[in-house]
Amino acid sequence: MKILVAEDEPIMQKTIALRLKKDGYQVVTTDNGREALNLIATEAPDLIITDIMMPYASGLEIVGTVKKLEKKVPIIVLSAMGQENVVVEAFDLGADDFIAKPFSPNELSMRVKRLIAP
Amino acid sequence: MTIFLYLSSTAEAYTWFLQAAYGFIAGVAGLLFSVFVFRKQRFVKQQKKAALRLLFSDLIAETVVCESQEEIDVTLQTFLATNGKLLQKPFARDLLVKEIVKTKDDISGSSAENLRLLFEKLNLDKDCYQRFRSKQWHVKARAIQQLAEMQQSQYLVKIYRETNHQNKAIRTEAQLAVVKLTGFKGLRFLNIVSHPVSQWQQLSLLHQLNDSAADESNLRKWLSSENETVVEFALRLAEAYQCYALHDDVLACLQHTSAAVRHQALLALREVSNDSTPTALIHYFFRATKQEQLLILDLLGDIGSADTEIGFLETLQQCDDEMLRHRAGQALQQIRPASTAVSLLSGFSKQAV
């Protein structure tokens, strides 16, 4: 199972990737939205975890593009506190789940397991 | 002779001009060289910082996902085996503190606890305490923030002493820190604070309190504080925690000389009201300012129900002030939605006349 992690904060990106690798997933990472869109096409991930605030293309644009392509890839959106409106918008666009910062990597791991089996 | 003098003076002027030109060129070259050296040093420093960030991000990420203390120890030992000397440099240690604190903001649960352990195992709390003792206010304020973020309760007493510091940044960071470390109990600095607690600080403190239980006896004391911003904040707390037992104390704040306190008291009354509140508000109405009167009418719409309030609002429907008439109509509509159409119509007909 391959997971794409799109997060521009290096420590958070590494943390999420490490946690998922420990769970047995193959992880592809990127720190910007434009590259994430390219990786979705080339790597065909089974799940996408994306931060909302990303350079070049936001998490919302990623959700919108994936769902427009009618790809059945589950998407988890990472949001900061106070971004409730954006989260609602992400759900409207087709996001499958969201997790608000601060979050526990273990919780993220459980949500991933709920959406895909390793 | 004249020609000789002319030639010698021209030669002197020429020499002087040459010397000035050389001096100018040397000056410009020196300036350009210093700019180059400065930019080079800054570039090297930035490169060094980026390399350190990369290195620390590995350590932090690996620590966050550790599942036991033993695993943290192994991760740390592996890191120190290759980078131990690096962590003796103050610049590197300062950067590591910043990176850990920044990450802790985004992480919760046992992973956040892992970061606290890493912070303590590297004695970074001692570094922060050194900065806490600094004479520079911004260094001290940042150290307080970092100690609180990393839950370093052993420094609580020292931080508490700074909650009434004359410097605003130090004072506000210390106040937030004690609340972060001890919850509602940390608010006891309100007993001693003599400086104003700004509106922003009040909201930050409320945000920091989260689910801590309120202590009503302290709140009662703060409601009669000499520091009017403390009274204002206590009213915010009474509102947020819905302290019904403090109803009479909140009501008494309507007699306060500060307009901000009276306004906050009215807002708090919405949350702590009882059967006697509408009558008390009606009594106060005629002594209130226009803004307060409008707020009271909104409140009566929310909490009023008896005939007394309805009668009062109906009377206001006959007054000359259009805004009061309108708000009274709205309040009536809230209290008895079905039967207010007639009252509203009478208000509009008066306006038409």
Interface residues (C-beta under 8 A of the other chain):
Chain A: E9 P10 I11 M12 K14 T15 A17 L18 R19 K22 K101 P102 F103 S104 P105 N106 E107
Chain B: R53 L54 S57 D58 I60 A61 E62 V64 V65 E99 K102 T103 K104 D105 D106 I107 S108 G109 S110 S111 A112
